[in-house]
Amino acid sequence: MPPHFRFSSQAAADAQRLNEELANLKAELAEERSLCGTSKAEVHELRVTWTALEPLEPSDLIQAASATSEVSRLQAELASQSNKLEQLQAQLEKQAVKAQEVRAQTLPAYADTLAQDLQPHWCATLAKDVQACGDSELASPLKADAFCSRPIVGRRPAAASLPALPKAISRLRAEVCVCGGSGGIGQPLSLLMAMDDNVGELSVYDLDFAMVPPGGVAADLNHLEKKVQVKGYVKSKEEKAIDVLGDCLKGCNLVLVPAGLPRKPGQTRDDLFKINAGIAKEVVEACAKYCPDAVIALIVNPVNSVVPAMAELYKKKGLDPKKIVGVTTLDGVRANKFVAELTGEDPKNIEVPVIGGHAGVTIMPVFSQDKHAAKIAQSEIPALDKHVQDAGTDVVNAKNGKGSATLSMAYAGARLGKAVLAGMAGTPTTECAYVMSDVEPGCPYFTSKARR
Ligand SMILES: NC(=O)c1ccc[n+]([C@@H]2O[C@H](COP(=O)([O-])OP(=O)(O)OC[C@H]3O[C@@H](n4cnc5c(N)ncnc54)[C@H](O)[C@@H]3O)[C@@H](O)[C@H]2O)c1
């Protein structure tokens, strides 16, 4: 502040005060004059006062005026600055609102894109590999087991043309449910999913007469050094899943379903259809009500028949039937392992696509598609095909009536589950799965490579 500023303000105030006094005196004088005439002494006195006032006027008042105008200029500048600030704040608020709108518009669309992960139009077109399908048998999706009478070997699937994908969106905190989570597959599957960093919440659901209460499985898994929260949900035989699974299923992104009876020696997967389709139906109906956007991965056998039945059920409800995914990953896992055993290659470097379905001859490993498997002599392929196709039955027989594949199935189920979540989180993944499909005309449901 310039040094004269304080003085000038004071001077201005004094001048103001004195001018006011002078004005009062003048007014009084005028009144005196009008009332009683003018006395010489008074006139003299007034002159003296008037003269005493004179020296205050010119310089001080000019300085005071300039100081006042400086203050006004600063005040005006301040006002304009705060005006600008208000405008910026308003702009900022507008931008925040706009950003919110953009988020609201983009995220659902993005989520929708992600939900299409396993849709056949993203799948590699493997149709050319399948030429031996029996037409009349294919009419009914429930007869999918019969659609192919011999395994396909040595033909190359056409390359997939895939849409551009959005960039990865960091880690998910997905909600996952394992239905039948206390069973032979369910427990190790729950363990493996709880270990996936993309899983934020895991629900373990089973019946009240299960081998272990689901609450116990949850308590056990909650001691893992993981951020995941595990909750157990139980249902009695009398209760209906659709009435009691609201808390368990609401918000789920992925529902893995190993709930159902396993095979016994001498049984085919089809022998399980009546009971297991009923179990799958009650789970799928509850999913339709509480988490219609979730991917439902059906492990329960017979996959070839349960998946079409449940997908048709979803379609009838006006929901997306492609959310229903049959888990055939174990066939690929086995094919990789058996090729590794034959070639001596590390299994982690082997990826044999297994297409078709998930029972007997519908399990079709395409060995030509893996660079290590492709080196196997053609004469060895029929036996290798059979080894993969019969592997499930081999485990059933080895367990001697005490169940079917559980640990390798949990591994395979978790592989598929993690792939789905990784895809949802924006990391491209490829797995074979049995889904409603148009890759092979006449095969409404088909296992093929799904990639994002
Ligand atoms: N897709 C595959 O490759 C593959 C491989 C192996 C087994 N499986 C199938 O997986 C299923 C499960 O096999 P598992 O060995 O774990 O059997 P399991 O009997 O050990 O476990 C099944 C669990 O499901 C529960 N359950 C039964 N009905 C239920 C219902 N209505 N709601 C919720 N939970 C219910 C049971 O209480 C049990 O805990 C079988 O159908 C089996 O054939 C599929």
The ligand as a MOL file (V3000), in Angstrom:
LIG
                    3D

  0  0  0     0  0            999 V3000
M  V30 BEGIN CTAB
M  V30 COUNTS 44 48 0 0 0
M  V30 BEGIN ATOM
M  V30 1 N -19.7580 -80.6410 -16.3140 0
M  V30 2 C -18.8840 -81.5310 -15.9840 0
M  V30 3 O -17.8330 -81.6970 -16.6350 0
M  V30 4 C -19.0740 -82.3580 -14.7370 0
M  V30 5 C -18.0220 -83.0900 -14.1960 0
M  V30 6 C -18.2470 -83.7910 -13.0310 0
M  V30 7 C -19.4960 -83.7580 -12.4080 0
M  V30 8 N -20.4930 -83.0460 -12.9610 0 CHG=1
M  V30 9 C -21.8240 -82.9780 -12.3490 0
M  V30 10 O -21.8290 -82.0490 -11.2590 0
M  V30 11 C -22.8860 -82.3770 -10.3770 0
M  V30 12 C -22.3820 -82.3390 -8.9330 0
M  V30 13 O -21.4360 -83.3380 -8.7060 0
M  V30 14 P -20.7640 -83.5200 -7.2580 0
M  V30 15 O -19.7810 -84.6020 -7.4010 0
M  V30 16 O -20.3580 -82.2330 -6.6990 0 CHG=-1
M  V30 17 O -22.0390 -84.0390 -6.4250 0
M  V30 18 P -22.2710 -83.9700 -4.8360 0
M  V30 19 O -23.4110 -84.8380 -4.5210 0
M  V30 20 O -20.9840 -84.1940 -4.1100 0
M  V30 21 O -22.6680 -82.4520 -4.6140 0
M  V30 22 C -23.8710 -81.9380 -5.0890 0
M  V30 23 C -24.3340 -80.9120 -4.1060 0
M  V30 24 O -25.5200 -80.3290 -4.6360 0
M  V30 25 C -26.4090 -80.1500 -3.5450 0
M  V30 26 N -27.7760 -80.0550 -4.0290 0
M  V30 27 C -28.5990 -81.0570 -4.4430 0
M  V30 28 N -29.7870 -80.5370 -4.7800 0
M  V30 29 C -29.7190 -79.2300 -4.5870 0
M  V30 30 C -30.6300 -78.1600 -4.7480 0
M  V30 31 N -31.8770 -78.3740 -5.1820 0
M  V30 32 N -30.2150 -76.9220 -4.4370 0
M  V30 33 C -28.9630 -76.6900 -3.9940 0
M  V30 34 N -28.0610 -77.6510 -3.8180 0
M  V30 35 C -28.4500 -78.9100 -4.1060 0
M  V30 36 C -26.1780 -81.3430 -2.6530 0
M  V30 37 O -26.6520 -81.0970 -1.3430 0
M  V30 38 C -24.6700 -81.4780 -2.7330 0
M  V30 39 O -24.0470 -80.7410 -1.7210 0
M  V30 40 C -23.3910 -83.7170 -10.8450 0
M  V30 41 O -24.5570 -83.5520 -11.5630 0
M  V30 42 C -22.2870 -84.2510 -11.7220 0
M  V30 43 O -22.7530 -85.1510 -12.6830 0
M  V30 44 C -20.2990 -82.3330 -14.0900 0
M  V30 END ATOM
M  V30 BEGIN BOND
M  V30 1 1 1 2
M  V30 2 2 2 3
M  V30 3 1 2 4
M  V30 4 1 4 5
M  V30 5 2 4 44
M  V30 6 2 5 6
M  V30 7 1 6 7
M  V30 8 2 7 8
M  V30 9 1 8 9
M  V30 10 1 8 44
M  V30 11 1 9 10
M  V30 12 1 9 42
M  V30 13 1 10 11
M  V30 14 1 11 12
M  V30 15 1 11 40
M  V30 16 1 12 13
M  V30 17 1 13 14
M  V30 18 2 14 15
M  V30 19 1 14 16
M  V30 20 1 14 17
M  V30 21 1 17 18
M  V30 22 2 18 19
M  V30 23 1 18 20
M  V30 24 1 18 21
M  V30 25 1 21 22
M  V30 26 1 22 23
M  V30 27 1 23 24
M  V30 28 1 23 38
M  V30 29 1 24 25
M  V30 30 1 25 26
M  V30 31 1 25 36
M  V30 32 1 26 27
M  V30 33 1 26 35
M  V30 34 2 27 28
M  V30 35 1 28 29
M  V30 36 1 29 30
M  V30 37 2 29 35
M  V30 38 1 30 31
M  V30 39 2 30 32
M  V30 40 1 32 33
M  V30 41 2 33 34
M  V30 42 1 34 35
M  V30 43 1 36 37
M  V30 44 1 36 38
M  V30 45 1 38 39
M  V30 46 1 40 41
M  V30 47 1 40 42
M  V30 48 1 42 43
M  V30 END BOND
M  V30 END CTAB
M  END
